[in-house]
Amino acid sequence: MKALPEKQRQQSVLPLLGAYREPEKPLRGSPTPTEEFHTAVQAAKIGADKDIPHLPATLIDKYVTDLQHLGLL
């Protein structure tokens, strides 16, 4: 990736790699409390219901099946 032209390097994952050089300290729980996250999503008016989008069981089943076909589960 370092051999790519500068514009392509900036659009690659290369700038993000530094964040993974040192592991983060373990955290018990969530860095953002659930209610704070929920309020932020509602304020941003995300999704058709302006709330946290829900995934149907059929989509989750598809993801699991795809991961199994790839040998990742």
mmCIF file of the N, C-alpha and C atoms, coordinates in Angstrom:
data_MODEL
# 
_entry.id   MODEL 
# 
loop_
_atom_site.group_PDB 
_atom_site.id 
_atom_site.type_symbol 
_atom_site.label_atom_id 
_atom_site.label_alt_id 
_atom_site.label_comp_id 
_atom_site.label_asym_id 
_atom_site.label_entity_id 
_atom_site.label_seq_id 
_atom_site.pdbx_PDB_ins_code 
_atom_site.Cartn_x 
_atom_site.Cartn_y 
_atom_site.Cartn_z 
_atom_site.occupancy 
_atom_site.B_iso_or_equiv 
_atom_site.pdbx_formal_charge 
_atom_site.auth_seq_id 
_atom_site.auth_comp_id 
_atom_site.auth_asym_id 
_atom_site.auth_atom_id 
_atom_site.pdbx_PDB_model_num 
ATOM 1   N N  . MET A 1 1  ? 0.815   -1.185  0.000  1.00 0.00 ? 1  MET A N  1 
ATOM 2   C CA . MET A 1 1  ? 0.000   0.000   0.000  1.00 0.00 ? 1  MET A CA 1 
ATOM 3   C C  . MET A 1 1  ? 0.863   1.256   0.000  1.00 0.00 ? 1  MET A C  1 
ATOM 4   N N  . LYS A 1 2  ? 2.041   1.165   0.566  1.00 0.00 ? 2  LYS A N  1 
ATOM 5   C CA . LYS A 1 2  ? 2.904   2.335   0.616  1.00 0.00 ? 2  LYS A CA 1 
ATOM 6   C C  . LYS A 1 2  ? 3.361   2.771   -0.771 1.00 0.00 ? 2  LYS A C  1 
ATOM 7   N N  . ALA A 1 3  ? 3.306   1.868   -1.761 1.00 0.00 ? 3  ALA A N  1 
ATOM 8   C CA . ALA A 1 3  ? 3.732   2.197   -3.117 1.00 0.00 ? 3  ALA A CA 1 
ATOM 9   C C  . ALA A 1 3  ? 2.623   2.881   -3.919 1.00 0.00 ? 3  ALA A C  1 
ATOM 10  N N  . LEU A 1 4  ? 1.433   2.953   -3.388 1.00 0.00 ? 4  LEU A N  1 
ATOM 11  C CA . LEU A 1 4  ? 0.319   3.582   -4.103 1.00 0.00 ? 4  LEU A CA 1 
ATOM 12  C C  . LEU A 1 4  ? 0.537   5.085   -4.221 1.00 0.00 ? 4  LEU A C  1 
ATOM 13  N N  . PRO A 1 5  ? -0.064  5.698   -5.230 1.00 0.00 ? 5  PRO A N  1 
ATOM 14  C CA . PRO A 1 5  ? -0.022  7.165   -5.301 1.00 0.00 ? 5  PRO A CA 1 
ATOM 15  C C  . PRO A 1 5  ? -0.680  7.763   -4.043 1.00 0.00 ? 5  PRO A C  1 
ATOM 16  N N  . GLU A 1 6  ? -0.293  8.967   -3.672 1.00 0.00 ? 6  GLU A N  1 
ATOM 17  C CA . GLU A 1 6  ? -0.734  9.582   -2.410 1.00 0.00 ? 6  GLU A CA 1 
ATOM 18  C C  . GLU A 1 6  ? -2.250  9.590   -2.253 1.00 0.00 ? 6  GLU A C  1 
ATOM 19  N N  . LYS A 1 7  ? -2.984  9.929   -3.293 1.00 0.00 ? 7  LYS A N  1 
ATOM 20  C CA . LYS A 1 7  ? -4.446  9.983   -3.188 1.00 0.00 ? 7  LYS A CA 1 
ATOM 21  C C  . LYS A 1 7  ? -5.016  8.602   -2.838 1.00 0.00 ? 7  LYS A C  1 
ATOM 22  N N  . GLN A 1 8  ? -4.514  7.565   -3.474 1.00 0.00 ? 8  GLN A N  1 
ATOM 23  C CA . GLN A 1 8  ? -4.984  6.212   -3.192 1.00 0.00 ? 8  GLN A CA 1 
ATOM 24  C C  . GLN A 1 8  ? -4.557  5.753   -1.804 1.00 0.00 ? 8  GLN A C  1 
ATOM 25  N N  . ARG A 1 9  ? -3.365  6.149   -1.371 1.00 0.00 ? 9  ARG A N  1 
ATOM 26  C CA . ARG A 1 9  ? -2.918  5.800   -0.017 1.00 0.00 ? 9  ARG A CA 1 
ATOM 27  C C  . ARG A 1 9  ? -3.861  6.382   1.024  1.00 0.00 ? 9  ARG A C  1 
ATOM 28  N N  . GLN A 1 10 ? -4.284  7.633   0.811  1.00 0.00 ? 10 GLN A N  1 
ATOM 29  C CA . GLN A 1 10 ? -5.181  8.280   1.762  1.00 0.00 ? 10 GLN A CA 1 
ATOM 30  C C  . GLN A 1 10 ? -6.553  7.608   1.793  1.00 0.00 ? 10 GLN A C  1 
ATOM 31  N N  . GLN A 1 11 ? -6.940  6.979   0.688  1.00 0.00 ? 11 GLN A N  1 
ATOM 32  C CA . GLN A 1 11 ? -8.239  6.320   0.616  1.00 0.00 ? 11 GLN A CA 1 
ATOM 33  C C  . GLN A 1 11 ? -8.156  4.835   0.972  1.00 0.00 ? 11 GLN A C  1 
ATOM 34  N N  . SER A 1 12 ? -6.996  4.379   1.395  1.00 0.00 ? 12 SER A N  1 
ATOM 35  C CA . SER A 1 12 ? -6.825  2.980   1.790  1.00 0.00 ? 12 SER A CA 1 
ATOM 36  C C  . SER A 1 12 ? -6.920  2.867   3.308  1.00 0.00 ? 12 SER A C  1 
ATOM 37  N N  . VAL A 1 13 ? -6.714  1.681   3.821  1.00 0.00 ? 13 VAL A N  1 
ATOM 38  C CA . VAL A 1 13 ? -6.727  1.479   5.270  1.00 0.00 ? 13 VAL A CA 1 
ATOM 39  C C  . VAL A 1 13 ? -5.397  1.861   5.908  1.00 0.00 ? 13 VAL A C  1 
ATOM 40  N N  . LEU A 1 14 ? -4.427  2.224   5.117  1.00 0.00 ? 14 LEU A N  1 
ATOM 41  C CA . LEU A 1 14 ? -3.101  2.555   5.632  1.00 0.00 ? 14 LEU A CA 1 
ATOM 42  C C  . LEU A 1 14 ? -3.138  3.598   6.759  1.00 0.00 ? 14 LEU A C  1 
ATOM 43  N N  . PRO A 1 15 ? -3.891  4.700   6.625  1.00 0.00 ? 15 PRO A N  1 
ATOM 44  C CA . PRO A 1 15 ? -3.916  5.670   7.726  1.00 0.00 ? 15 PRO A CA 1 
ATOM 45  C C  . PRO A 1 15 ? -4.507  5.114   9.022  1.00 0.00 ? 15 PRO A C  1 
ATOM 46  N N  . LEU A 1 16 ? -5.289  4.058   8.940  1.00 0.00 ? 16 LEU A N  1 
ATOM 47  C CA . LEU A 1 16 ? -5.924  3.481   10.125 1.00 0.00 ? 16 LEU A CA 1 
ATOM 48  C C  . LEU A 1 16 ? -5.041  2.486   10.864 1.00 0.00 ? 16 LEU A C  1 
ATOM 49  N N  . LEU A 1 17 ? -4.005  1.991   10.216 1.00 0.00 ? 17 LEU A N  1 
ATOM 50  C CA . LEU A 1 17 ? -3.197  0.931   10.810 1.00 0.00 ? 17 LEU A CA 1 
ATOM 51  C C  . LEU A 1 17 ? -2.532  1.342   12.120 1.00 0.00 ? 17 LEU A C  1 
ATOM 52  N N  . GLY A 1 18 ? -2.190  2.601   12.261 1.00 0.00 ? 18 GLY A N  1 
ATOM 53  C CA . GLY A 1 18 ? -1.553  3.065   13.483 1.00 0.00 ? 18 GLY A CA 1 
ATOM 54  C C  . GLY A 1 18 ? -2.417  2.834   14.717 1.00 0.00 ? 18 GLY A C  1 
ATOM 55  N N  . ALA A 1 19 ? -3.721  2.896   14.552 1.00 0.00 ? 19 ALA A N  1 
ATOM 56  C CA . ALA A 1 19 ? -4.636  2.701   15.680 1.00 0.00 ? 19 ALA A CA 1 
ATOM 57  C C  . ALA A 1 19 ? -4.580  1.274   16.219 1.00 0.00 ? 19 ALA A C  1 
ATOM 58  N N  . TYR A 1 20 ? -4.068  0.341   15.428 1.00 0.00 ? 20 TYR A N  1 
ATOM 59  C CA . TYR A 1 20 ? -4.041  -1.060  15.835 1.00 0.00 ? 20 TYR A CA 1 
ATOM 60  C C  . TYR A 1 20 ? -2.652  -1.541  16.258 1.00 0.00 ? 20 TYR A C  1 
ATOM 61  N N  . ARG A 1 21 ? -1.689  -0.635  16.336 1.00 0.00 ? 21 ARG A N  1 
ATOM 62  C CA . ARG A 1 21 ? -0.331  -1.034  16.731 1.00 0.00 ? 21 ARG A CA 1 
ATOM 63  C C  . ARG A 1 21 ? -0.278  -1.471  18.185 1.00 0.00 ? 21 ARG A C  1 
ATOM 64  N N  . GLU A 1 22 ? -1.018  -0.789  19.031 1.00 0.00 ? 22 GLU A N  1 
ATOM 65  C CA . GLU A 1 22 ? -1.065  -1.109  20.455 1.00 0.00 ? 22 GLU A CA 1 
ATOM 66  C C  . GLU A 1 22 ? -2.490  -1.526  20.798 1.00 0.00 ? 22 GLU A C  1 
ATOM 67  N N  . PRO A 1 23 ? -2.657  -2.666  21.464 1.00 0.00 ? 23 PRO A N  1 
ATOM 68  C CA . PRO A 1 23 ? -4.009  -3.059  21.835 1.00 0.00 ? 23 PRO A CA 1 
ATOM 69  C C  . PRO A 1 23 ? -4.601  -2.104  22.867 1.00 0.00 ? 23 PRO A C  1 
ATOM 70  N N  . GLU A 1 24 ? -5.893  -1.898  22.782 1.00 0.00 ? 24 GLU A N  1 
ATOM 71  C CA . GLU A 1 24 ? -6.593  -1.072  23.756 1.00 0.00 ? 24 GLU A CA 1 
ATOM 72  C C  . GLU A 1 24 ? -6.686  -1.805  25.085 1.00 0.00 ? 24 GLU A C  1 
ATOM 73  N N  . LYS A 1 25 ? -6.799  -1.066  26.160 1.00 0.00 ? 25 LYS A N  1 
ATOM 74  C CA . LYS A 1 25 ? -7.005  -1.674  27.459 1.00 0.00 ? 25 LYS A CA 1 
ATOM 75  C C  . LYS A 1 25 ? -8.420  -2.250  27.495 1.00 0.00 ? 25 LYS A C  1 
ATOM 76  N N  . PRO A 1 26 ? -8.593  -3.419  28.107 1.00 0.00 ? 26 PRO A N  1 
ATOM 77  C CA . PRO A 1 26 ? -9.928  -4.013  28.184 1.00 0.00 ? 26 PRO A CA 1 
ATOM 78  C C  . PRO A 1 26 ? -10.898 -3.084  28.909 1.00 0.00 ? 26 PRO A C  1 
ATOM 79  N N  . LEU A 1 27 ? -12.121 -3.094  28.453 1.00 0.00 ? 27 LEU A N  1 
ATOM 80  C CA . LEU A 1 27 ? -13.146 -2.233  29.020 1.00 0.00 ? 27 LEU A CA 1 
ATOM 81  C C  . LEU A 1 27 ? -14.336 -3.082  29.413 1.00 0.00 ? 27 LEU A C  1 
ATOM 82  N N  . ARG A 1 28 ? -14.764 -2.955  30.625 1.00 0.00 ? 28 ARG A N  1 
ATOM 83  C CA . ARG A 1 28 ? -15.946 -3.685  31.064 1.00 0.00 ? 28 ARG A CA 1 
ATOM 84  C C  . ARG A 1 28 ? -17.170 -2.849  30.695 1.00 0.00 ? 28 ARG A C  1 
ATOM 85  N N  . GLY A 1 29 ? -18.041 -3.413  29.890 1.00 0.00 ? 29 GLY A N  1 
ATOM 86  C CA . GLY A 1 29 ? -19.221 -2.679  29.467 1.00 0.00 ? 29 GLY A CA 1 
ATOM 87  C C  . GLY A 1 29 ? -18.979 -1.960  28.158 1.00 0.00 ? 29 GLY A C  1 
ATOM 88  N N  . SER A 1 30 ? -19.693 -0.890  27.959 1.00 0.00 ? 30 SER A N  1 
ATOM 89  C CA . SER A 1 30 ? -19.644 -0.149  26.705 1.00 0.00 ? 30 SER A CA 1 
ATOM 90  C C  . SER A 1 30 ? -18.989 1.204   26.919 1.00 0.00 ? 30 SER A C  1 
ATOM 91  N N  . PRO A 1 31 ? -18.215 1.680   25.929 1.00 0.00 ? 31 PRO A N  1 
ATOM 92  C CA . PRO A 1 31 ? -17.630 3.011   26.076 1.00 0.00 ? 31 PRO A CA 1 
ATOM 93  C C  . PRO A 1 31 ? -18.703 4.109   26.027 1.00 0.00 ? 31 PRO A C  1 
ATOM 94  N N  . THR A 1 32 ? -19.833 3.808   25.396 1.00 0.00 ? 32 THR A N  1 
ATOM 95  C CA . THR A 1 32 ? -20.950 4.747   25.333 1.00 0.00 ? 32 THR A CA 1 
ATOM 96  C C  . THR A 1 32 ? -22.162 4.090   25.976 1.00 0.00 ? 32 THR A C  1 
ATOM 97  N N  . PRO A 1 33 ? -22.697 4.669   27.045 1.00 0.00 ? 33 PRO A N  1 
ATOM 98  C CA . PRO A 1 33 ? -23.882 4.079   27.664 1.00 0.00 ? 33 PRO A CA 1 
ATOM 99  C C  . PRO A 1 33 ? -25.035 3.962   26.661 1.00 0.00 ? 33 PRO A C  1 
ATOM 100 N N  . THR A 1 34 ? -25.830 2.933   26.823 1.00 0.00 ? 34 THR A N  1 
ATOM 101 C CA . THR A 1 34 ? -26.912 2.638   25.887 1.00 0.00 ? 34 THR A CA 1 
ATOM 102 C C  . THR A 1 34 ? -27.838 3.827   25.685 1.00 0.00 ? 34 THR A C  1 
ATOM 103 N N  . GLU A 1 35 ? -28.245 4.450   26.751 1.00 0.00 ? 35 GLU A N  1 
ATOM 104 C CA . GLU A 1 35 ? -29.189 5.570   26.629 1.00 0.00 ? 35 GLU A CA 1 
ATOM 105 C C  . GLU A 1 35 ? -28.574 6.738   25.865 1.00 0.00 ? 35 GLU A C  1 
ATOM 106 N N  . GLU A 1 36 ? -27.297 6.984   26.096 1.00 0.00 ? 36 GLU A N  1 
ATOM 107 C CA . GLU A 1 36 ? -26.605 8.067   25.375 1.00 0.00 ? 36 GLU A CA 1 
ATOM 108 C C  . GLU A 1 36 ? -26.543 7.760   23.883 1.00 0.00 ? 36 GLU A C  1 
ATOM 109 N N  . PHE A 1 37 ? -26.238 6.508   23.551 1.00 0.00 ? 37 PHE A N  1 
ATOM 110 C CA . PHE A 1 37 ? -26.195 6.087   22.148 1.00 0.00 ? 37 PHE A CA 1 
ATOM 111 C C  . PHE A 1 37 ? -27.580 6.222   21.523 1.00 0.00 ? 37 PHE A C  1 
ATOM 112 N N  . HIS A 1 38 ? -28.599 5.747   22.211 1.00 0.00 ? 38 HIS A N  1 
ATOM 113 C CA . HIS A 1 38 ? -29.963 5.798   21.700 1.00 0.00 ? 38 HIS A CA 1 
ATOM 114 C C  . HIS A 1 38 ? -30.395 7.244   21.453 1.00 0.00 ? 38 HIS A C  1 
ATOM 115 N N  . THR A 1 39 ? -30.100 8.131   22.384 1.00 0.00 ? 39 THR A N  1 
ATOM 116 C CA . THR A 1 39 ? -30.443 9.544   22.239 1.00 0.00 ? 39 THR A CA 1 
ATOM 117 C C  . THR A 1 39 ? -29.720 10.165  21.046 1.00 0.00 ? 39 THR A C  1 
ATOM 118 N N  . ALA A 1 40 ? -28.446 9.813   20.866 1.00 0.00 ? 40 ALA A N  1 
ATOM 119 C CA . ALA A 1 40 ? -27.671 10.362  19.741 1.00 0.00 ? 40 ALA A CA 1 
ATOM 120 C C  . ALA A 1 40 ? -28.226 9.886   18.402 1.00 0.00 ? 40 ALA A C  1 
ATOM 121 N N  . VAL A 1 41 ? -28.634 8.621   18.317 1.00 0.00 ? 41 VAL A N  1 
ATOM 122 C CA . VAL A 1 41 ? -29.205 8.103   17.069 1.00 0.00 ? 41 VAL A CA 1 
ATOM 123 C C  . VAL A 1 41 ? -30.521 8.811   16.765 1.00 0.00 ? 41 VAL A C  1 
ATOM 124 N N  . GLN A 1 42 ? -31.353 8.980   17.782 1.00 0.00 ? 42 GLN A N  1 
ATOM 125 C CA . GLN A 1 42 ? -32.627 9.671   17.570 1.00 0.00 ? 42 GLN A CA 1 
ATOM 126 C C  . GLN A 1 42 ? -32.406 11.126  17.153 1.00 0.00 ? 42 GLN A C  1 
ATOM 127 N N  . ALA A 1 43 ? -31.431 11.789  17.745 1.00 0.00 ? 43 ALA A N  1 
ATOM 128 C CA . ALA A 1 43 ? -31.126 13.176  17.399 1.00 0.00 ? 43 ALA A CA 1 
ATOM 129 C C  . ALA A 1 43 ? -30.628 13.293  15.962 1.00 0.00 ? 43 ALA A C  1 
ATOM 130 N N  . ALA A 1 44 ? -29.905 12.269  15.492 1.00 0.00 ? 44 ALA A N  1 
ATOM 131 C CA . ALA A 1 44 ? -29.399 12.263  14.115 1.00 0.00 ? 44 ALA A CA 1 
ATOM 132 C C  . ALA A 1 44 ? -30.471 11.849  13.116 1.00 0.00 ? 44 ALA A C  1 
ATOM 133 N N  . LYS A 1 45 ? -31.627 11.399  13.628 1.00 0.00 ? 45 LYS A N  1 
ATOM 134 C CA . LYS A 1 45 ? -32.761 10.988  12.779 1.00 0.00 ? 45 LYS A CA 1 
ATOM 135 C C  . LYS A 1 45 ? -32.342 9.944   11.760 1.00 0.00 ? 45 LYS A C  1 
ATOM 136 N N  . ILE A 1 46 ? -31.702 8.897   12.257 1.00 0.00 ? 46 ILE A N  1 
ATOM 137 C CA . ILE A 1 46 ? -31.209 7.812   11.413 1.00 0.00 ? 46 ILE A CA 1 
ATOM 138 C C  . ILE A 1 46 ? -32.317 6.809   11.162 1.00 0.00 ? 46 ILE A C  1 
ATOM 139 N N  . GLY A 1 47 ? -32.383 6.307   9.951  1.00 0.00 ? 47 GLY A N  1 
ATOM 140 C CA . GLY A 1 47 ? -33.344 5.253   9.619  1.00 0.00 ? 47 GLY A CA 1 
ATOM 141 C C  . GLY A 1 47 ? -34.738 5.785   9.344  1.00 0.00 ? 47 GLY A C  1 
ATOM 142 N N  . ALA A 1 48 ? -35.576 4.904   8.837  1.00 0.00 ? 48 ALA A N  1 
ATOM 143 C CA . ALA A 1 48 ? -36.939 5.279   8.461  1.00 0.00 ? 48 ALA A CA 1 
ATOM 144 C C  . ALA A 1 48 ? -37.750 5.723   9.670  1.00 0.00 ? 48 ALA A C  1 
ATOM 145 N N  . ASP A 1 49 ? -37.497 5.109   10.825 1.00 0.00 ? 49 ASP A N  1 
ATOM 146 C CA . ASP A 1 49 ? -38.239 5.434   12.044 1.00 0.00 ? 49 ASP A CA 1 
ATOM 147 C C  . ASP A 1 49 ? -37.532 6.486   12.889 1.00 0.00 ? 49 ASP A C  1 
ATOM 148 N N  . LYS A 1 50 ? -36.428 7.048   12.369 1.00 0.00 ? 50 LYS A N  1 
ATOM 149 C CA . LYS A 1 50 ? -35.621 8.029   13.108 1.00 0.00 ? 50 LYS A CA 1 
ATOM 150 C C  . LYS A 1 50 ? -35.167 7.450   14.444 1.00 0.00 ? 50 LYS A C  1 
ATOM 151 N N  . ASP A 1 51 ? -34.806 6.181   14.414 1.00 0.00 ? 51 ASP A N  1 
ATOM 152 C CA . ASP A 1 51 ? -34.389 5.472   15.614 1.00 0.00 ? 51 ASP A CA 1 
ATOM 153 C C  . ASP A 1 51 ? -33.384 4.404   15.207 1.00 0.00 ? 51 ASP A C  1 
ATOM 154 N N  . ILE A 1 52 ? -32.896 3.637   16.155 1.00 0.00 ? 52 ILE A N  1 
ATOM 155 C CA . ILE A 1 52 ? -31.942 2.583   15.856 1.00 0.00 ? 52 ILE A CA 1 
ATOM 156 C C  . ILE A 1 52 ? -32.589 1.586   14.904 1.00 0.00 ? 52 ILE A C  1 
ATOM 157 N N  . PRO A 1 53 ? -32.009 1.392   13.720 1.00 0.00 ? 53 PRO A N  1 
ATOM 158 C CA . PRO A 1 53 ? -32.596 0.435   12.769 1.00 0.00 ? 53 PRO A CA 1 
ATOM 159 C C  . PRO A 1 53 ? -32.505 -0.992  13.314 1.00 0.00 ? 53 PRO A C  1 
ATOM 160 N N  . HIS A 1 54 ? -33.508 -1.775  13.038 1.00 0.00 ? 54 HIS A N  1 
ATOM 161 C CA . HIS A 1 54 ? -33.531 -3.162  13.470 1.00 0.00 ? 54 HIS A CA 1 
ATOM 162 C C  . HIS A 1 54 ? -33.273 -4.069  12.277 1.00 0.00 ? 54 HIS A C  1 
ATOM 163 N N  . LEU A 1 55 ? -32.567 -5.161  12.518 1.00 0.00 ? 55 LEU A N  1 
ATOM 164 C CA . LEU A 1 55 ? -32.268 -6.125  11.468 1.00 0.00 ? 55 LEU A CA 1 
ATOM 165 C C  . LEU A 1 55 ? -33.258 -7.276  11.559 1.00 0.00 ? 55 LEU A C  1 
ATOM 166 N N  . PRO A 1 56 ? -33.856 -7.636  10.427 1.00 0.00 ? 56 PRO A N  1 
ATOM 167 C CA . PRO A 1 56 ? -34.777 -8.775  10.463 1.00 0.00 ? 56 PRO A CA 1 
ATOM 168 C C  . PRO A 1 56 ? -34.003 -10.085 10.632 1.00 0.00 ? 56 PRO A C  1 
ATOM 169 N N  . ALA A 1 57 ? -34.660 -11.060 11.225 1.00 0.00 ? 57 ALA A N  1 
ATOM 170 C CA . ALA A 1 57 ? -34.034 -12.366 11.472 1.00 0.00 ? 57 ALA A CA 1 
ATOM 171 C C  . ALA A 1 57 ? -33.550 -12.991 10.166 1.00 0.00 ? 57 ALA A C  1 
ATOM 172 N N  . THR A 1 58 ? -34.249 -12.748 9.067  1.00 0.00 ? 58 THR A N  1 
ATOM 173 C CA . THR A 1 58 ? -33.846 -13.331 7.775  1.00 0.00 ? 58 THR A CA 1 
ATOM 174 C C  . THR A 1 58 ? -32.480 -12.801 7.337  1.00 0.00 ? 58 THR A C  1 
ATOM 175 N N  . LEU A 1 59 ? -32.206 -11.534 7.600  1.00 0.00 ? 59 LEU A N  1 
ATOM 176 C CA . LEU A 1 59 ? -30.911 -10.970 7.223  1.00 0.00 ? 59 LEU A CA 1 
ATOM 177 C C  . LEU A 1 59 ? -29.798 -11.556 8.092  1.00 0.00 ? 59 LEU A C  1 
ATOM 178 N N  . ILE A 1 60 ? -30.055 -11.704 9.377  1.00 0.00 ? 60 ILE A N  1 
ATOM 179 C CA . ILE A 1 60 ? -29.063 -12.305 10.271 1.00 0.00 ? 60 ILE A CA 1 
ATOM 180 C C  . ILE A 1 60 ? -28.788 -13.745 9.852  1.00 0.00 ? 60 ILE A C  1 
ATOM 181 N N  . ASP A 1 61 ? -29.837 -14.480 9.500  1.00 0.00 ? 61 ASP A N  1 
ATOM 182 C CA . ASP A 1 61 ? -29.670 -15.858 9.009  1.00 0.00 ? 61 ASP A CA 1 
ATOM 183 C C  . ASP A 1 61 ? -28.799 -15.886 7.758  1.00 0.00 ? 61 ASP A C  1 
ATOM 184 N N  . LYS A 1 62 ? -29.017 -14.925 6.850  1.00 0.00 ? 62 LYS A N  1 
ATOM 185 C CA . LYS A 1 62 ? -28.215 -14.860 5.628  1.00 0.00 ? 62 LYS A CA 1 
ATOM 186 C C  . LYS A 1 62 ? -26.750 -14.615 5.964  1.00 0.00 ? 62 LYS A C  1 
ATOM 187 N N  . TYR A 1 63 ? -26.479 -13.691 6.884  1.00 0.00 ? 63 TYR A N  1 
ATOM 188 C CA . TYR A 1 63 ? -25.097 -13.412 7.274  1.00 0.00 ? 63 TYR A CA 1 
ATOM 189 C C  . TYR A 1 63 ? -24.430 -14.656 7.846  1.00 0.00 ? 63 TYR A C  1 
ATOM 190 N N  . VAL A 1 64 ? -25.142 -15.373 8.700  1.00 0.00 ? 64 VAL A N  1 
ATOM 191 C CA . VAL A 1 64 ? -24.585 -16.585 9.307  1.00 0.00 ? 64 VAL A CA 1 
ATOM 192 C C  . VAL A 1 64 ? -24.299 -17.625 8.234  1.00 0.00 ? 64 VAL A C  1 
ATOM 193 N N  . THR A 1 65 ? -25.242 -17.806 7.313  1.00 0.00 ? 65 THR A N  1 
ATOM 194 C CA . THR A 1 65 ? -25.058 -18.768 6.224  1.00 0.00 ? 65 THR A CA 1 
ATOM 195 C C  . THR A 1 65 ? -23.856 -18.388 5.355  1.00 0.00 ? 65 THR A C  1 
ATOM 196 N N  . ASP A 1 66 ? -23.740 -17.105 5.041  1.00 0.00 ? 66 ASP A N  1 
ATOM 197 C CA . ASP A 1 66 ? -22.601 -16.643 4.234  1.00 0.00 ? 66 ASP A CA 1 
ATOM 198 C C  . ASP A 1 66 ? -21.272 -16.905 4.945  1.00 0.00 ? 66 ASP A C  1 
ATOM 199 N N  . LEU A 1 67 ? -21.221 -16.636 6.239  1.00 0.00 ? 67 LEU A N  1 
ATOM 200 C CA . LEU A 1 67 ? -19.993 -16.884 7.009  1.00 0.00 ? 67 LEU A CA 1 
ATOM 201 C C  . LEU A 1 67 ? -19.665 -18.364 7.067  1.00 0.00 ? 67 LEU A C  1 
ATOM 202 N N  . GLN A 1 68 ? -20.698 -19.206 7.158  1.00 0.00 ? 68 GLN A N  1 
ATOM 203 C CA . GLN A 1 68 ? -20.477 -20.658 7.162  1.00 0.00 ? 68 GLN A CA 1 
ATOM 204 C C  . GLN A 1 68 ? -19.927 -21.099 5.806  1.00 0.00 ? 68 GLN A C  1 
ATOM 205 N N  . HIS A 1 69 ? -20.450 -20.565 4.715  1.00 0.00 ? 69 HIS A N  1 
ATOM 206 C CA . HIS A 1 69 ? -19.967 -20.934 3.379  1.00 0.00 ? 69 HIS A CA 1 
ATOM 207 C C  . HIS A 1 69 ? -18.522 -20.493 3.172  1.00 0.00 ? 69 HIS A C  1 
ATOM 208 N N  . LEU A 1 70 ? -18.141 -19.423 3.846  1.00 0.00 ? 70 LEU A N  1 
ATOM 209 C CA . LEU A 1 70 ? -16.755 -18.949 3.742  1.00 0.00 ? 70 LEU A CA 1 
ATOM 210 C C  . LEU A 1 70 ? -15.816 -19.684 4.710  1.00 0.00 ? 70 LEU A C  1 
ATOM 211 N N  . GLY A 1 71 ? -16.395 -20.573 5.528  1.00 0.00 ? 71 GLY A N  1 
ATOM 212 C CA . GLY A 1 71 ? -15.598 -21.326 6.482  1.00 0.00 ? 71 GLY A CA 1 
ATOM 213 C C  . GLY A 1 71 ? -15.163 -20.509 7.688  1.00 0.00 ? 71 GLY A C  1 
ATOM 214 N N  . LEU A 1 72 ? -15.880 -19.415 7.953  1.00 0.00 ? 72 LEU A N  1 
ATOM 215 C CA . LEU A 1 72 ? -15.517 -18.551 9.070  1.00 0.00 ? 72 LEU A CA 1 
ATOM 216 C C  . LEU A 1 72 ? -16.275 -18.864 10.344 1.00 0.00 ? 72 LEU A C  1 
ATOM 217 N N  . LEU A 1 73 ? -17.233 -19.767 10.247 1.00 0.00 ? 73 LEU A N  1 
ATOM 218 C CA . LEU A 1 73 ? -17.982 -20.223 11.444 1.00 0.00 ? 73 LEU A CA 1 
ATOM 219 C C  . LEU A 1 73 ? -17.961 -21.722 11.509 1.00 0.00 ? 73 LEU A C  1 
# 
